[in-house]
Amino acid sequence: MRKFVAGEIDICDASRTIKQEEIDKAKANGIDYVELEIANDGISVVVNKDNTWAETITVAELNKIWAKDSKVKTWNEVNPKWPAEPIKLYGPGTDSGTFEFFTEAINKKAKESRTDYTPSEDDNVLVQGIAGDKDAMGYFGFAYYEENTDKLKVLKIDAGKGAIEPTFDTIKDKSYAPLSRPLFIYVNKAKMDQPQVKAFIQYYIDNAATLSKEVGYVPLDNYDAVKEKIK
C-alpha cells in the first residue's frame, strides 16, 4: 500500500480497507484510485489437534488473551474450566493486514496487541508452530485453516449471538462475526486506460469467483456491481 499511494505500482491487493493516512498520501501524490471488492475471508482462530478443552471462545476471552496489556500466561486464566497449562501464542507480523483487522476487531484498536507471541508473515510457519505445540493458539486467514484441517482445530467464536464456526457459508453471509472481512484490490485510475492493466483487471474479475474459491477464499454472490464500477 505504501508503494501504491506513492504511485510506484498500479494495483495493490489488500485484506483491509485503505486507511485515511493512505488516502491523504495518495491525494498528495495525485493518485486517484478505484476500490474493487473481490472476495471474502474469515480470520480463523486455531489450536492444536490435541487441545481437548477449547471448542468455543468468546470475543471477550480473545481480548483477554490478545490485549496490549494482557498478563494471561495459562489457559485457565482465560477460562477456569481450562487446564493450568501455558498458552503459546502465534500470529501474523505487525505489517500484515490480518494483524490489523484482527486487532481492530478484537482489541478495538488496529495494531494494538501484546507482543510476547511468535510472529511470522508466512502463515505456513504459523501452521507448523501450532501443529507442533499442544498448548498453542494462533490466527490467520480461513484458506490456511482449510489447507490444514488434518493438523489444526478451529475454534467457534461467540460474539454474543451464539458460537459460530468459520465456514464457506458463515463467512459469505457475515454471520461469522466479527472476524469475517472483505478482500480488495485497489487500482490506479490513471493506469486503467493502459491495455495491459485493463486486460489484467478484466481477467481478474472474470475469474475471481472460480479462483478465490480454489485457494480457500469465499467469492461474492455475483460480480456485476464490480464490473459496473470498472466501467
Secondary structure as GFF3:
##gff-version 3
##sequence-region A 1 231
A	DSSP	alpha_helix	2	5	.	.	.	ID=ss1
A	DSSP	beta_strand	11	14	.	.	.	ID=ss2
A	DSSP	alpha_helix	20	28	.	.	.	ID=ss3
A	DSSP	beta_strand	33	48	.	.	.	ID=ss4
A	DSSP	beta_strand	56	58	.	.	.	ID=ss5
A	DSSP	alpha_helix	59	66	.	.	.	ID=ss6
A	DSSP	three_ten_helix	75	77	.	.	.	ID=ss7
A	DSSP	beta_strand	88	92	.	.	.	ID=ss8
A	DSSP	alpha_helix	97	107	.	.	.	ID=ss9
A	DSSP	beta_strand	118	120	.	.	.	ID=ss10
A	DSSP	alpha_helix	123	131	.	.	.	ID=ss11
A	DSSP	beta_strand	136	141	.	.	.	ID=ss12
A	DSSP	alpha_helix	142	147	.	.	.	ID=ss13
A	DSSP	beta_strand	152	154	.	.	.	ID=ss14
A	DSSP	beta_strand	156	158	.	.	.	ID=ss15
A	DSSP	beta_strand	163	164	.	.	.	ID=ss16
A	DSSP	alpha_helix	168	172	.	.	.	ID=ss17
A	DSSP	beta_strand	180	188	.	.	.	ID=ss18
A	DSSP	three_ten_helix	189	191	.	.	.	ID=ss19
A	DSSP	alpha_helix	195	214	.	.	.	ID=ss20
A	DSSP	alpha_helix	224	230	.	.	.	ID=ss21
###
